[in-house]
Amino acid sequence: MEFNVVDRPETLVAGTVLRSPALAVEGPRRIKVEQAWKRNLSRALPGPPASAFVDHAPEINSYLTHIIGYRCRSLDDLLPGEVLARIPAGRYARFTLSGEDLGETIVTLWRAIWDAEAADRLVRSYTGDYERYPDKHTVEVFVALAEDDSAGR
């Protein structure tokens, strides 16, 4: 899957916290992600739906904190009881995919990201990744790149 490299500003995402191994794409962990999204989308959000992936634990090669919620323009958008994640400004690999089933589209896209990383097509910094949904069929993922990622894309 192709991707392009972009510079992104700092991004704030607030919402519900899930601690999980990598992206919970299968089994009971995926069910927890789907349940969190259903709760999240059943209420009025102060910003567009978004996910943040922060607090990676590279020493065990997978665990991270997954925030399921909404993008904040400022701290004023933060709802009481929500957790706020800060995705730092920097260089990101931008992956986009559309499909009829958004859940399956997200799984397919993350597998492509992991494949690109395994093939040394990108070097991740693990400082924070950002997922947004331009429409009900499309996911766009921004994966933070290491400063020394010099692969041409």
C-alpha positions in Angstrom: 0.0 0.0 0.0 1.3 3.4 -0.9 1.6 6.3 1.6 3.0 9.8 1.6 5.1 11.7 4.1 3.5 14.9 5.6 4.4 17.4 8.3 1.6 17.7 10.9 1.0 20.1 13.7 0.4 19.0 17.2 -2.9 17.2 17.5 -5.1 16.8 20.6 -7.4 13.8 21.0 -9.7 13.2 24.0 -11.9 10.3 25.0 -12.0 6.9 26.5 -8.8 5.0 27.3 -8.0 1.4 26.3 -4.7 -0.2 27.0 -4.0 -2.9 24.6 -1.5 -4.8 22.6 -0.9 -3.0 19.3 -4.2 -2.3 17.6 -6.9 -4.6 18.9 -7.9 -6.1 15.6 -9.3 -9.5 16.5 -11.1 -11.3 19.3 -12.3 -9.9 22.6 -10.1 -6.8 22.4 -11.7 -5.8 19.1 -15.1 -6.1 20.7 -13.9 -3.7 23.5 -12.8 -1.2 20.8 -16.2 -1.5 19.0 -18.1 -1.1 22.3 -16.1 2.0 23.1 -16.9 3.5 19.7 -20.6 2.8 20.0 -20.7 4.6 23.4 -18.6 7.5 22.0 -20.7 8.0 18.8 -24.0 7.8 20.8 -23.3 11.3 22.3 -22.6 14.8 21.1 -18.9 15.2 20.6 -17.1 18.6 20.6 -14.9 17.7 17.7 -14.7 15.1 14.9 -14.3 11.4 15.8 -10.6 10.4 16.1 -8.3 8.0 17.8 -4.8 8.5 19.3 -2.2 5.8 19.9 0.3 6.9 22.5 2.5 5.7 25.3 3.9 2.8 23.3 5.9 0.2 25.1 8.5 -0.8 22.5 10.5 -2.9 25.0 7.7 -5.5 24.8 7.0 -4.7 21.1 3.3 -3.9 21.3 1.5 -2.3 24.2 0.1 1.1 23.8 -2.7 3.4 25.1 -5.5 3.8 22.6 -7.7 6.9 23.0 -11.1 6.5 21.3 -12.8 9.9 21.1 -12.6 13.2 19.3 -10.1 15.8 18.1 -9.9 18.9 20.2 -9.1 22.3 18.9 -8.0 23.4 22.4 -8.4 22.3 26.0 -11.8 24.1 26.0 -13.2 21.1 24.0 -12.2 18.6 26.6 -15.3 17.1 28.2 -15.3 16.3 32.0 -14.0 12.9 32.8 -12.2 12.4 29.4 -8.5 11.7 29.0 -6.5 14.0 26.7 -3.6 12.7 24.5 -1.1 15.0 22.8 0.2 13.9 19.5 3.4 15.9 18.8 4.1 17.9 15.7 6.4 16.2 13.3 6.8 14.0 10.2 4.2 11.4 9.6 3.5 8.6 7.1 -0.1 9.2 5.9 -2.1 6.1 4.9 -5.6 6.3 3.6 -8.1 3.6 2.7 -11.9 3.4 2.0 -14.2 0.4 2.2 -17.8 -0.6 2.9 -17.1 -1.9 6.4 -15.1 0.7 8.3 -14.0 -1.8 11.0 -12.5 -4.1 8.4 -11.0 -1.1 6.5 -9.2 0.0 9.7 -7.8 -3.6 10.2 -6.6 -3.8 6.6 -4.9 -0.4 6.8 -3.1 -1.2 10.1 -1.9 -4.5 8.7 -0.5 -2.5 5.7 1.3 -0.2 8.1 2.8 -3.1 10.0 3.9 -4.7 6.7 5.5 -1.4 5.5 7.4 -1.2 8.8 8.5 -4.9 8.6 9.7 -4.2 5.0 11.8 -1.2 6.2 9.7 1.2 4.0 9.4 3.4 7.1 10.9 3.8 10.5 8.4 4.7 13.2 9.2 6.9 16.2 6.3 5.7 18.4 5.8 9.2 19.7 2.1 9.0 18.9 -0.1 8.1 15.9 -3.4 9.6 14.9 -6.4 8.1 13.2 -9.2 10.2 11.6 -12.3 9.4 9.6 -13.1 11.8 6.8 -16.4 10.0 6.1 -18.2 6.9 7.2 -16.2 4.6 4.8 -12.7 6.1 5.0 -9.9 6.0 7.5 -6.7 8.1 7.4 -3.8 7.1 9.7 -0.8 9.3 10.5 2.1 7.2 11.8 4.9 9.2 13.5 8.3 8.8 11.7 11.7 8.7 13.3 13.8 11.7 12.4 16.4 9.5 10.7 13.8 7.9 8.4 15.4 8.7 5.0 13.5 6.2 2.8 12.2 8.0 -0.2 8.4 8.1 -0.7 
